[in-house]
Amino acid sequence: MLRLNHMSQDIREFITPFTELLGFGEPTHLEHAHTWIRNELFEQLAGLGFRSIALESCRIRGLAVDDFVHGGPGDLDTIMKEGFSHSFGENWPANRELVQWMREYNSDKAPQEQLSFHGFDFQGETASAPSPRPYLEHARDHLGEDVDLTIDDEEWSRDEAVLDPARSPGRSAEAVRLREIGTGMLMRLHERKSTDEAWARAETYLTAGLSLLQYHRECAEPNPLGVRLNRLCQMRDGVMARNLLEIRRAEAAKGPTFVFAHNAHLQRTGSSMEMAGERVEWLSAGALVAPILGDRYTVIGGTLGRNDTFGLGEPDGATLEGQLQGRFTTWGVTADKPRGTTRTDARPEMGYFPLDQHLMDGVDALLHVRVGRPVTR
């Protein structure tokens, strides 16, 4: 990988010997410097015994990426298009570089030294969710069962199915039937529990399908918009937390895991945002896994001074970001948290969550980028 900057500190200063899950957050998805820095950090962490990385991307799609980095068939263009959700594959060159580097890294390594890729996100966006059919069918085929799971995928996957309770199939007789079938398959799958990779993949698919059915069930509840959005955000991060714990169980014997996502999903404190004119609050995945993992979970929050691409100007010197600007020439990590005010110059369309005391209380250190970068280096 190309170097962005030589860190003045050793990354080992910011993790403990007990760290099994190291989170690195970004303050907005529109800023690309953090993804390039993430690549450099992962290269360093691989030299320290880390053997996996998990990104804020669909858990199921990530399975194809993991196959590819372990030398599986396919071409990089297809993997970037089909292996990521949220357009993080095609529109994020740093992710392309990461996948290509992992495949090359693994090519001459023994199996126990190879790096694994994981997505740990839910299968959809907050305001959209796919049909559960293909996830249930994967498990059905693994079990060799003869059950018809044909449904109208368009009816389930259209945005209205999430946004309008009256148009959601989540409480229909069809949904009840699918949930009964899925629950039964999960019981039978666990009766045949195995260490075989195909069994683990079938469980991952089936769990994802049942999570989607539960999500669609919540979408069908005629609650006020604010209540709906709160519950859907909480369900999404609940799935993310479960996925992180499952990833750690799978990777425990190999080495620690590096996790990259928005700060709002990784901080130990609860998260909040404005969405559709509503104040939405939920417990982040980090807040859910932290009590379980204890000192095995370490998280570094990402912050940003300026980004000309989307109009985030130089922060006022009295703000928290302004206090960090003078500490680094390009970027750096610090456990010495600044004192100052919360900046007010970020507009909603930037997707930038300004640094505040609540975020600082939820992380162990901060990685500050002085001037952000566009998509390319």
C-alpha positions in Angstrom: 0.0 0.0 0.0 1.1 3.6 -0.6 2.0 5.6 2.5 0.0 8.7 3.3 2.1 9.8 6.2 4.5 8.3 8.6 2.9 8.2 12.0 4.7 9.9 14.8 3.3 7.4 17.2 3.4 3.6 17.2 -0.1 2.2 16.9 0.8 0.0 19.8 0.6 3.0 22.1 -3.2 3.1 21.6 -4.1 -0.6 22.0 -3.6 -2.9 24.9 -2.3 -6.5 25.1 -5.9 -7.5 25.7 -7.4 -5.8 22.6 -9.3 -8.3 20.4 -11.5 -5.8 18.6 -10.0 -2.5 17.5 -12.6 0.0 16.2 -11.6 3.0 14.0 -14.4 5.4 13.2 -14.9 8.0 10.6 -16.9 11.2 11.2 -18.6 11.2 7.7 -18.9 8.8 4.8 -18.1 11.6 2.4 -14.5 12.0 3.7 -12.0 9.6 2.1 -8.8 10.3 4.0 -9.9 8.1 6.8 -10.3 5.1 4.5 -6.8 5.6 3.1 -5.4 5.9 6.6 -7.4 2.8 7.6 -5.5 0.8 4.9 -2.1 1.9 6.2 -3.2 1.1 9.8 -4.3 -2.4 8.8 -1.0 -3.1 7.2 0.7 -2.2 10.4 -1.8 -4.2 12.5 -1.3 -7.3 10.3 2.4 -7.1 11.3 1.2 -7.1 15.0 -0.9 -10.2 14.6 -4.3 -8.9 13.5 -5.8 -11.4 11.1 -9.1 -9.8 10.0 -10.9 -6.6 9.1 -14.6 -5.8 9.3 -16.2 -3.0 7.4 -19.6 -1.2 7.6 -20.9 -3.2 4.7 -23.4 -6.1 4.3 -22.4 -9.2 6.2 -23.6 -11.5 3.4 -22.1 -9.7 0.5 -18.8 -9.6 2.4 -18.6 -13.4 2.2 -17.8 -13.1 -1.6 -15.0 -10.6 -0.8 -13.5 -13.0 1.8 -13.5 -15.8 -0.7 -11.7 -13.5 -3.2 -9.0 -12.3 -0.8 -8.3 -16.0 0.0 -7.6 -16.6 -3.7 -11.1 -17.6 -4.8 -12.3 -17.1 -8.4 -13.7 -14.0 -9.9 -12.3 -10.6 -11.0 -11.8 -7.5 -8.9 -14.3 -5.4 -10.7 -17.1 -7.8 -10.1 -16.1 -8.3 -6.4 -16.2 -4.5 -5.8 -19.6 -4.2 -7.5 -21.3 -7.2 -5.8 -19.3 -7.6 -2.6 -20.2 -4.3 -0.9 -23.3 -2.5 0.1 -23.9 1.3 0.3 -21.9 1.8 -3.0 -18.7 1.3 -0.9 -17.2 -0.9 -3.4 -17.4 0.9 -6.7 -17.1 4.5 -5.4 -14.4 4.0 -2.8 -11.0 3.4 -4.3 -9.4 2.8 -0.9 -11.7 -0.2 -0.5 -10.5 -1.5 -3.9 -6.9 -1.1 -2.9 -7.7 -2.9 0.4 -9.2 -5.9 -1.3 -6.4 -6.1 -3.9 -3.7 -5.8 -1.2 -5.3 -8.5 1.0 -5.4 -11.0 -1.9 -1.7 -10.3 -2.7 -0.8 -10.5 1.0 -2.5 -13.9 1.3 -1.1 -15.4 -1.9 2.2 -16.6 -0.3 1.0 -17.0 3.3 0.2 -20.2 5.3 -3.5 -20.5 6.1 -3.1 -19.5 9.7 -1.3 -16.3 8.6 -3.8 -15.2 6.0 -6.1 -12.2 6.5 -9.9 -12.4 6.4 -12.4 -9.9 5.3 -15.9 -9.4 6.9 -18.8 -7.1 6.4 -20.7 -6.6 9.7 -23.6 -4.5 8.6 -27.3 -5.2 8.2 -28.5 -6.3 4.8 -30.1 -2.9 4.0 -30.3 0.8 4.7 -32.4 2.3 7.5 -35.1 3.3 4.9 -34.9 0.2 2.7 -34.5 -3.5 3.2 -34.4 -6.4 0.7 -36.5 -9.5 0.4 -35.6 -12.3 2.8 -36.1 -15.0 0.2 -32.5 -15.6 -1.0 -31.2 -15.8 2.5 -33.8 -18.4 3.5 -33.3 -20.4 0.3 -29.6 -20.7 0.9 -30.2 -22.4 4.2 -33.0 -24.5 2.8 -30.7 -25.8 0.0 -27.9 -26.5 2.6 -30.4 -28.6 4.6 -31.7 -30.3 1.5 -35.3 -29.5 2.4 -38.2 -29.3 -0.1 -40.1 -26.1 0.8 -41.4 -23.4 -1.5 -40.2 -20.0 -0.5 -41.3 -18.1 -3.6 -42.6 -14.6 -2.8 -42.9 -11.3 -4.6 -39.4 -9.8 -4.0 -40.5 -6.4 -5.4 -43.3 -6.2 -2.8 -40.8 -6.8 0.0 -37.8 -4.8 -1.3 -39.5 -1.5 -2.5 -38.9 1.5 -0.3 -42.6 1.8 0.5 -42.4 -1.5 2.3 -40.2 0.3 4.9 -41.5 3.8 4.8 -45.3 3.1 4.8 -46.7 0.7 7.3 -49.8 0.2 5.2 -47.7 -1.1 2.3 -45.4 -3.3 4.4 -45.8 -7.1 4.1 -44.1 -7.5 7.5 -47.3 -8.5 9.4 -48.9 -10.6 6.6 -49.7 -14.3 6.7 -46.9 -14.8 4.2 -44.5 -13.1 6.7 -45.7 -15.3 9.5 -45.2 -18.4 7.4 -41.7 -17.4 6.4 -40.7 -16.8 10.0 -42.1 -20.2 11.1 -40.2 -21.9 8.3 -37.0 -20.0 9.1 -37.2 -20.7 12.8 -37.7 -24.3 12.1 -34.8 -24.5 9.8 -32.6 -22.8 12.4 -33.5 -25.4 14.9 -32.7 -28.2 12.5 -29.5 -26.6 11.4 -28.3 -26.4 15.0 -29.2 -30.1 15.5 -26.6 -30.8 12.8 -24.1 -28.3 14.2 -20.7 -28.6 12.5 -17.4 -26.9 12.2 -17.7 -27.1 8.5 -17.5 -23.8 6.6 -20.6 -24.6 4.6 -22.6 -25.0 7.9 -21.3 -21.7 9.2 -22.2 -19.9 6.0 -25.7 -21.4 6.1 -26.2 -20.2 9.6 -25.0 -16.7 8.6 -27.5 -16.6 5.7 -30.4 -17.9 7.8 -29.7 -15.5 10.7 -29.7 -12.7 8.2 -33.0 -13.8 6.7 -34.6 -14.0 10.1 -33.3 -10.5 11.0 -34.8 -9.2 7.8 -38.2 -10.7 8.7 -38.0 -9.1 12.1 -37.0 -5.7 10.5 -40.0 -5.9 8.1 -42.2 -6.8 11.0 -41.2 -3.6 12.7 -41.8 -1.7 9.5 -45.4 -2.8 9.5 -46.1 -1.3 13.0 -48.2 1.9 12.6 -46.0 4.0 14.9 -45.2 7.7 14.5 -42.2 8.4 12.3 -39.8 9.3 15.1 -40.6 6.1 16.9 -40.2 4.0 13.8 -36.9 5.5 12.9 -35.6 5.0 16.5 -36.6 1.4 16.4 -35.2 0.7 13.0 -31.8 2.3 13.8 -31.7 0.3 17.0 -32.4 -2.9 15.2 -29.7 -2.2 12.6 -27.1 -1.6 15.2 -28.3 -4.6 17.2 -27.6 -6.8 14.1 -24.2 -5.1 13.7 -23.3 -5.9 17.3 -24.3 -9.5 17.0 -22.3 -9.8 13.8 -19.2 -8.4 15.4 -19.5 -10.9 18.3 -19.9 -13.7 15.7 -16.9 -12.5 13.8 -14.9 -12.5 17.0 -15.9 -16.0 17.8 -14.8 -17.1 14.3 -11.5 -15.2 14.5 -10.6 -15.8 18.2 -8.0 -18.5 17.5 -6.4 -16.5 14.6 -5.9 -13.0 16.0 -7.5 -9.7 16.7 -10.0 -7.9 14.4 -9.8 -4.3 13.0 -13.2 -2.7 12.5 -13.9 0.4 10.4 -17.3 2.2 10.3 -18.9 5.5 11.1 -18.2 6.8 14.7 -21.9 6.5 15.4 -21.7 2.7 15.1 -18.5 2.2 17.1 -18.5 4.7 20.0 -19.3 3.2 23.5 -21.8 6.0 24.1 -25.2 6.0 22.6 -25.7 7.7 19.2 -28.1 10.3 17.8 -28.8 12.1 14.6 -31.4 14.2 12.7 -33.3 12.1 10.2 -36.4 13.2 8.2 -36.9 16.1 10.6 -36.8 13.7 13.6 -34.3 13.4 16.4 -33.2 9.7 16.4 -31.4 8.1 19.3 -30.1 4.6 19.6 -27.5 2.4 21.3 -24.6 1.9 18.8 -23.1 -1.4 18.0 -20.0 -0.3 20.0 -22.2 0.5 23.0 -23.7 -3.0 22.8 -20.5 -5.0 22.5 -18.4 -2.9 24.9 -20.0 -4.3 28.1 -19.5 -7.9 26.8 -15.9 -7.5 25.6 -14.8 -5.1 28.3 -11.1 -4.2 27.9 -10.9 -6.4 24.8 -12.7 -3.6 22.9 -10.7 -0.5 22.0 -12.0 2.3 19.8 -10.4 5.3 18.1 -12.7 8.0 16.9 -12.1 9.8 13.7 -12.2 13.6 13.5 -11.8 16.1 10.6 -10.6 19.7 10.5 -11.3 20.8 7.0 -12.6 19.3 3.7 -12.8 21.6 0.7 -14.6 18.9 -1.4 -17.9 19.3 0.5 -17.3 22.8 1.9 -16.3 22.1 5.5 -14.1 25.1 6.3 -11.3 25.6 8.7 -12.6 25.2 12.2 -12.6 28.0 14.7 -9.6 27.8 17.0 -11.9 27.6 20.1 -13.6 24.4 18.9 -12.5 20.9 19.6 -11.4 20.3 16.0 -9.7 23.7 16.1 -7.7 22.6 19.1 -6.6 19.5 17.3 -5.6 21.3 14.1 -2.3 22.6 15.5 -1.2 19.2 16.8 -0.6 17.5 13.4 0.8 18.5 10.0 -1.4 16.0 8.2 -3.0 13.5 10.6 -2.2 11.7 13.8 -3.6 9.8 16.8 -3.9 11.2 20.3 -5.2 9.9 23.6 -4.9 13.4 25.0 -8.4 14.7 24.3 -8.8 18.5 23.6 -10.9 21.0 25.4 -13.1 23.4 23.5 -16.5 24.1 22.1 -18.5 22.1 19.5 -18.2 23.4 16.0 -21.5 24.7 14.4 -20.4 25.1 10.7 -21.3 21.6 9.5 -24.4 21.3 7.4 -26.6 18.2 7.3 -25.7 17.3 3.7 -22.1 16.9 4.8 -23.0 13.9 6.9 -20.3 15.2 9.3 -20.8 14.6 13.0 -18.8 17.3 14.9 -16.6 16.3 17.7 -18.3 16.8 21.1 -17.8 15.6 24.7 -20.3 12.8 24.2 -18.2 11.3 21.4 -15.0 11.8 23.3 -16.5 9.9 26.3 -17.2 7.0 24.0 -13.7 6.5 22.5 -10.2 5.7 23.8 -8.3 8.0 21.4 -8.9 10.3 18.5 -7.4 10.1 15.0 -7.5 13.6 13.6 -7.2 14.5 9.9 -6.2 18.1 9.5 -7.3 18.6 5.8 -9.5 16.0 4.2 -9.0 14.4 0.8 -11.3 13.7 -2.2 -12.0 10.2 -3.5 -8.5 9.8 -4.9 -5.2 10.3 -3.1 
